[in-house]
């Protein structure tokens, strides 16, 4: 397992805690740690911590939060824009494949980057749990 510094530190901290099942993905130019979390009462999603260098930077990403049919894009974009205005440090985006992704870029300069990343994970899960019904209501109309 050849992980970059931040993903290795996050991995070790999550494994040490023992409450979550922790997974890793290594690529040529990045490494990632991911865990699953529940949204609402049924949907399981993944939250990734991704590093592309040995700096203290990490991107926290929830991919494929929801799939948006082309016919619903115009309906969901105002909801995503509103969420982006309300939750300014998170980015709710619709990718070319029609999936909603939520992203946060952790800062390099914080004194305890691992604690910061774990705090962001908890905050993102709470925000997504609040936003998910709003997103799904637009998609199910």
C-alpha positions as CSV (number, residue, x, y, z in Angstrom):
1,X,0.0,0.0,0.0
2,X,1.8,3.1,-1.3
3,X,-0.4,6.0,0.0
4,X,0.4,9.7,0.1
5,X,1.0,11.2,3.6
6,X,-2.5,12.6,4.3
7,X,-4.4,9.5,3.1
8,X,-2.1,7.3,5.1
9,X,-2.6,9.4,8.2
10,X,-6.4,9.4,7.8
11,X,-6.4,5.7,7.1
12,X,-4.4,4.9,10.2
13,X,-6.6,7.2,12.4
14,X,-9.9,5.6,11.0
15,X,-8.5,2.1,11.4
16,X,-7.3,2.8,14.9
17,X,-10.8,4.1,15.9
18,X,-12.2,0.7,14.8
19,X,-15.8,1.9,14.3
20,X,-15.7,2.2,10.5
21,X,-14.8,-0.2,7.8
22,X,-11.9,1.6,5.9
23,X,-11.0,1.0,2.3
24,X,-8.1,2.2,0.2
25,X,-7.5,2.9,-3.5
26,X,-4.0,3.6,-4.9
27,X,-3.3,5.0,-8.3
28,X,-0.3,6.3,-10.1
29,X,-0.9,9.9,-9.3
30,X,-3.3,9.7,-6.2
31,X,-4.2,7.7,-3.2
32,X,-7.6,7.5,-1.5
33,X,-9.2,6.3,1.6
34,X,-13.0,5.7,1.7
35,X,-15.7,4.8,4.1
36,X,-19.4,4.2,3.6
37,X,-22.2,6.1,5.3
38,X,-26.0,6.0,5.3
39,X,-28.1,8.7,3.8
40,X,-31.7,8.8,5.2
41,X,-32.9,5.3,6.0
42,X,-31.7,3.3,3.1
43,X,-29.0,4.6,0.7
44,X,-25.4,3.8,1.3
45,X,-22.8,6.2,-0.1
46,X,-19.0,6.5,-0.1
47,X,-17.0,9.4,1.2
48,X,-13.4,9.6,-0.2
49,X,-10.3,11.3,1.1
50,X,-8.1,11.8,-1.9
51,X,-4.4,13.0,-2.0
52,X,-2.3,13.7,-5.0
53,X,1.0,14.6,-3.2
54,X,2.7,14.3,0.2
55,X,1.6,17.8,1.2
56,X,-1.1,18.2,3.8
57,X,-3.8,18.7,1.1
58,X,-6.7,16.3,0.7
59,X,-10.0,16.5,-1.2
60,X,-13.0,15.0,0.5
61,X,-15.6,13.8,-2.1
62,X,-19.0,12.1,-2.1
63,X,-19.4,10.9,-5.7
64,X,-22.7,9.8,-7.2
65,X,-25.0,11.1,-4.5
66,X,-27.8,10.9,-7.0
67,X,-28.3,10.3,-10.6
68,X,-30.1,13.0,-12.6
69,X,-32.0,12.2,-15.8
70,X,-31.4,14.7,-18.6
71,X,-35.1,15.7,-18.4
72,X,-34.6,16.7,-14.8
73,X,-31.3,18.7,-15.1
74,X,-33.2,22.1,-15.3
75,X,-35.1,21.2,-12.2
76,X,-32.1,20.1,-10.0
77,X,-29.6,22.9,-10.9
78,X,-31.5,25.6,-8.9
79,X,-31.5,23.2,-5.9
80,X,-27.8,22.6,-6.2
81,X,-27.1,26.4,-6.6
82,X,-29.2,27.1,-3.5
83,X,-27.2,24.5,-1.6
84,X,-23.9,26.0,-2.8
85,X,-25.0,29.4,-1.6
86,X,-26.1,28.0,1.8
87,X,-23.2,25.6,2.3
88,X,-20.5,27.8,1.0
89,X,-17.5,25.6,1.8
90,X,-19.0,22.6,0.1
91,X,-19.5,22.3,-3.7
92,X,-22.6,20.4,-5.0
93,X,-22.0,19.8,-8.7
94,X,-23.6,17.9,-11.5
95,X,-21.1,16.0,-13.6
96,X,-21.3,15.2,-17.4
97,X,-22.6,11.7,-16.6
98,X,-25.6,13.1,-14.7
99,X,-24.4,12.4,-11.2
100,X,-24.4,14.8,-8.3
101,X,-21.0,15.0,-6.5
102,X,-20.3,16.8,-3.2
103,X,-16.7,18.1,-2.7
104,X,-14.6,19.9,-0.1
105,X,-10.9,20.8,-0.4
106,X,-9.2,20.7,3.0
107,X,-6.6,23.4,3.7
108,X,-2.9,22.6,3.9
109,X,-2.2,25.1,6.6
110,X,-4.4,23.9,9.4
111,X,-2.6,22.8,12.6
112,X,-4.1,19.2,12.7
113,X,-5.0,18.2,9.1
114,X,-6.3,14.7,10.1
115,X,-8.7,16.1,12.8
116,X,-9.8,18.7,10.3
117,X,-10.5,16.1,7.6
118,X,-12.4,13.9,10.0
119,X,-14.4,16.9,11.3
120,X,-15.2,17.8,7.6
121,X,-16.4,14.2,7.0
122,X,-18.8,14.4,9.9
123,X,-20.0,17.8,8.8
124,X,-20.4,16.7,5.2
125,X,-22.5,13.6,6.2
126,X,-24.8,15.8,8.3
127,X,-25.2,18.4,5.5
128,X,-25.9,15.7,2.9
129,X,-28.4,14.0,5.2
130,X,-30.2,17.4,5.4
131,X,-29.9,18.1,1.7
132,X,-30.8,14.7,0.3
133,X,-34.6,14.9,0.8
134,X,-34.6,18.3,-0.9
135,X,-32.6,16.9,-3.9
136,X,-34.7,13.7,-4.2
137,X,-38.0,15.6,-4.0
138,X,-37.1,17.5,-7.1
139,X,-36.0,14.3,-8.9
140,X,-39.1,12.4,-8.0
141,X,-41.7,15.0,-8.9
